[in-house]
Amino acid sequence: MKSRIGVLVMSYGTPESMEGIESYYTHIRRGNKPSEEQLKELTERYEAIVGGVFPLRENTDRQVQTLQETLNVDPRAVDTEFVCYQGLKHASPYIEDGVESMVRDGITKAVGIVLAPHYSIMSIGSYIKRAQAKADELGLEISFVESYHLHPKLIEAFADRVSAKLNQFEEAGADRDSVRVLFSAHSLPERILSMGDPYQDQLLETSKAVADQAGVKQWQFTWQSAGRTAEPWLGPDILDTLQNLNKEQVEDVLVAPVGFVSDHLEVLYDLDIEAKSVAKEMDMRLMRIDSLNSDPLYMEALSDSVITLLAETQEQ
């Protein structure tokens, strides 16, 4: 008889419909409702992306389902049945709901993994803390994949996408080696640096590995989607970086948001609408790599990370 292992697949979350934006935003703001102006701005951003919020949620659902399928065809899982459960940070089903569902289904051993490759105590750390607390409360044995930022298949998936877009630049008449590649990720408050947080270093390691594999000649790292709070956030922001590249007379830019693994608002709005608009004003050609979403290589990277951790915990 196969042993059943639960896999808690965690991510930031997104509202299921336009009507759910206010409650979603309120949860992000720790129970404080947004002002009418703030709510209007966020709603307009969702309206601006094709299809509104629905494709974002469907995409995450598909990733969870595809990961379950990938896990269960791995030859190392011949004696194991993996069952994936979704746990979202700011929307239902919440992280705690995912843990409760596992226990209700009779799962006694689980692995948690986040749909984000890079560890920060302020991001991945907070997901793990919530999941562990609920698991302890309900008596579920759970271990966590903290990061997988240099997994070979993740690097290959990103490098394939960078190469594909550089080919498009060539087809459009650009010199491939002159294209400036901007690797990006969601900014976090600057105070993580004084905490010894590995987030920035892991992102730079991923960027270098992808650049090396894709044969990128000119690249740099930039930040995006910083929160609007009184404290300083990591920079420079991509919009400032584009202004500086314009001064350098850089004409062709490829954005590779390696901090994101799927099409979300920070990609579809902050990059595809906002950054492209700024680039267009400066007569700069800007492209973005396709998101990983449910790409088989990415799913295999996640699956391998889960199975490897499970094997390590069983050896202990």
C-alpha positions in Angstrom: 0.0 0.0 0.0 1.3 3.4 -1.0 2.1 6.0 1.8 0.2 9.3 1.3 2.3 12.4 1.6 0.7 15.8 1.7 2.3 18.7 -0.2 1.4 22.2 1.0 1.9 24.5 -2.1 2.0 28.0 -0.8 1.8 31.3 -2.7 0.9 35.0 -2.1 -2.6 34.7 -3.4 -4.9 36.8 -5.5 -8.6 37.6 -5.4 -11.0 35.3 -7.2 -13.1 38.1 -8.6 -13.2 41.9 -8.8 -15.6 41.8 -5.8 -12.9 40.2 -3.7 -10.3 42.9 -4.2 -11.2 44.9 -1.1 -11.1 42.0 1.4 -7.8 40.8 -0.2 -6.3 44.3 0.1 -7.6 44.5 3.7 -5.9 41.3 4.6 -2.6 42.5 3.1 -2.9 45.6 5.3 -3.4 43.4 8.4 -7.1 44.1 8.8 -7.0 47.8 7.9 -9.3 48.7 5.0 -7.7 50.6 2.2 -8.9 54.1 1.5 -11.3 54.7 -1.5 -8.3 56.1 -3.5 -6.1 53.1 -2.7 -8.9 50.6 -3.6 -9.7 52.5 -6.8 -6.0 52.4 -7.9 -5.6 48.6 -7.2 -9.0 47.9 -8.9 -7.9 49.8 -12.0 -4.7 47.8 -12.1 -6.6 44.6 -12.2 -9.0 46.0 -14.8 -6.0 47.0 -17.0 -4.6 43.5 -17.3 -6.3 41.3 -19.8 -9.2 39.4 -18.3 -8.9 40.9 -14.8 -8.1 38.8 -11.8 -9.5 35.4 -12.9 -6.5 34.2 -15.0 -4.2 34.8 -12.1 -6.1 32.5 -9.8 -6.6 29.9 -12.4 -2.9 29.9 -13.2 -2.0 29.1 -9.5 -4.6 26.4 -9.4 -3.1 24.9 -12.5 0.4 25.0 -11.0 -0.8 23.1 -7.9 -2.5 20.4 -10.0 0.4 20.1 -12.4 2.9 19.7 -9.5 0.8 16.9 -8.1 0.8 15.1 -11.5 4.6 15.6 -11.8 5.3 14.3 -8.3 3.2 11.1 -8.9 5.0 10.1 -12.2 8.5 10.5 -10.6 10.0 7.0 -10.5 11.3 7.7 -7.0 7.6 8.0 -5.9 6.6 4.5 -6.8 5.6 3.7 -3.2 4.2 7.1 -2.5 1.0 9.0 -3.4 1.5 12.7 -3.3 -1.6 14.9 -2.7 -1.1 18.7 -3.2 -3.0 21.2 -1.1 -3.1 25.0 -1.8 -2.3 27.5 0.9 -2.4 31.2 0.2 -1.0 34.0 2.3 -3.7 36.6 1.6 -6.7 34.8 0.1 -8.8 31.7 0.7 -7.8 28.9 1.0 -5.4 30.4 3.5 -2.2 28.6 4.5 -4.0 27.4 7.7 -6.9 26.1 5.6 -4.5 24.0 3.5 -3.0 22.4 6.7 -6.5 21.7 8.1 -7.5 20.0 4.9 -4.6 17.7 5.0 -5.3 16.6 8.6 -9.0 16.2 7.7 -8.0 13.9 4.9 -5.9 11.7 7.2 -2.5 13.0 6.1 0.1 12.6 8.9 3.3 13.6 7.0 3.7 16.6 4.7 6.2 18.8 2.9 5.6 22.5 2.3 7.0 24.5 -0.6 6.4 28.0 -1.8 5.9 29.1 -5.4 8.9 31.5 -5.1 12.5 30.2 -5.4 14.3 32.7 -3.1 14.2 32.7 0.7 13.6 35.8 2.9 12.5 35.8 6.5 9.9 38.4 5.4 8.5 36.3 2.6 9.1 32.5 2.6 9.9 32.7 6.3 6.4 34.1 7.1 4.7 31.3 5.1 6.6 28.6 6.9 5.9 30.2 10.3 2.2 30.2 9.7 2.1 26.6 8.3 4.3 25.2 11.1 2.1 26.8 13.8 -1.0 25.3 12.4 0.7 21.9 11.9 1.9 21.9 15.5 -1.6 22.7 16.7 -3.1 19.8 14.7 -0.2 17.3 15.2 0.9 17.2 11.6 4.5 16.3 10.8 5.7 18.8 8.2 9.1 19.9 6.8 9.8 22.7 4.4 11.7 23.4 1.2 13.2 26.9 2.1 14.6 27.7 -1.3 15.5 26.2 -4.7 17.0 29.2 -6.4 19.9 27.3 -8.0 18.0 24.1 -9.0 19.4 23.2 -12.4 16.0 22.8 -14.0 14.9 26.2 -12.7 18.0 27.8 -14.2 17.4 25.9 -17.4 13.8 27.1 -17.6 14.7 30.7 -17.1 17.7 30.5 -19.5 15.6 29.0 -22.2 13.2 31.9 -21.9 16.0 34.5 -22.0 17.5 32.9 -25.1 14.1 32.8 -26.8 13.6 36.5 -26.3 17.1 37.4 -27.4 16.4 35.5 -30.6 13.4 37.8 -31.1 15.6 40.9 -30.7 17.9 39.5 -33.3 15.0 38.8 -35.7 14.0 42.4 -35.2 17.4 43.6 -36.3 19.1 44.2 -32.9 22.6 43.0 -32.0 22.0 40.2 -29.5 25.1 41.1 -27.4 24.0 44.7 -27.1 20.7 43.9 -25.4 20.7 44.8 -21.7 19.1 42.1 -19.6 17.5 43.3 -16.4 16.9 40.6 -13.9 14.3 41.7 -11.4 12.4 40.7 -8.3 9.9 42.1 -5.8 11.6 44.6 -3.5 11.6 44.3 0.2 12.4 46.8 3.0 16.1 47.6 3.2 16.3 46.4 6.8 16.5 42.8 5.6 20.2 43.6 4.8 21.1 44.3 8.4 19.3 41.1 9.4 21.7 39.0 7.3 18.8 37.9 5.1 19.9 35.8 2.1 17.2 37.1 -0.3 19.3 39.6 -2.3 22.3 37.2 -2.5 20.1 34.3 -3.7 18.6 36.5 -6.4 22.0 37.6 -7.7 23.1 33.9 -7.7 20.1 33.0 -9.8 20.7 35.9 -12.1 24.3 35.1 -12.7 23.6 31.4 -13.3 20.8 32.2 -15.8 23.0 34.8 -17.6 25.9 32.3 -17.8 23.7 29.6 -19.2 22.0 31.8 -21.7 25.3 33.5 -22.8 24.1 37.0 -21.8 26.9 39.6 -22.3 25.4 42.5 -20.5 23.1 42.2 -17.5 22.3 43.9 -14.2 19.9 43.5 -11.4 17.0 45.8 -10.5 14.0 45.8 -8.1 10.3 46.4 -8.7 6.9 46.6 -7.1 8.1 48.2 -3.8 5.5 48.8 -1.1 4.4 52.3 -0.3 5.5 52.7 3.3 7.6 55.2 5.2 10.6 53.0 5.5 13.1 52.7 2.6 12.9 49.7 0.2 15.6 47.9 -1.8 16.5 49.7 -5.0 17.0 50.9 -7.6 13.5 50.5 -9.0 13.2 49.3 -12.5 11.6 52.6 -13.7 14.7 54.5 -12.4 17.0 51.9 -14.0 15.3 52.4 -17.4 15.9 56.2 -17.0 19.6 55.5 -16.4 19.8 53.1 -19.3 18.3 55.8 -21.5 21.1 58.2 -20.4 23.6 55.4 -21.4 21.8 55.3 -24.8 20.8 51.7 -24.4 18.1 51.0 -26.9 17.1 47.3 -26.3 16.2 45.9 -22.9 15.0 42.5 -21.9 13.4 42.1 -18.5 13.8 38.7 -16.8 11.7 38.8 -13.5 13.4 35.8 -11.9 11.8 36.6 -8.6 8.4 35.6 -10.0 7.4 32.2 -11.4 4.0 33.1 -12.8 1.9 35.8 -14.4 0.7 38.0 -11.6 -0.1 41.7 -11.2 3.5 42.6 -10.6 4.4 41.1 -14.0 1.3 41.9 -16.1 0.9 45.5 -14.8 4.2 46.7 -13.3 6.2 45.4 -16.2 3.9 44.8 -19.2 2.1 48.1 -18.8 4.0 50.5 -16.5 7.6 49.7 -17.4 6.8 49.3 -21.1 5.0 52.7 -21.1 8.1 54.4 -19.6 10.4 52.6 -22.2 8.1 53.7 -25.1 8.4 57.3 -24.0 12.2 57.0 -24.3 11.9 55.2 -27.7 13.4 52.1 -26.0 12.5 48.6 -27.1 11.6 46.6 -24.1 10.6 42.9 -24.0 9.9 40.6 -21.0 10.6 36.9 -20.8 7.6 34.6 -20.7 6.6 33.5 -17.2 7.3 29.9 -16.0 3.7 29.2 -15.0 3.3 25.4 -15.4 6.4 24.9 -17.5 7.5 21.2 -17.2 11.0 22.1 -16.2 9.7 24.3 -13.4 7.3 21.6 -12.2 10.2 19.1 -12.2 12.4 21.5 -10.2 9.6 21.8 -7.6 8.9 18.0 -7.6 12.6 17.2 -7.2 12.9 19.6 -4.3 10.0 18.0 -2.5 11.1 14.4 -3.1 14.7 15.2 -2.2 13.7 16.9 1.1 11.4 14.0 1.9 14.2 11.5 1.4 16.5 13.6 3.7 13.9 13.7 6.5 13.3 9.9 6.2 17.1 9.3 6.6 17.3 11.3 9.8 
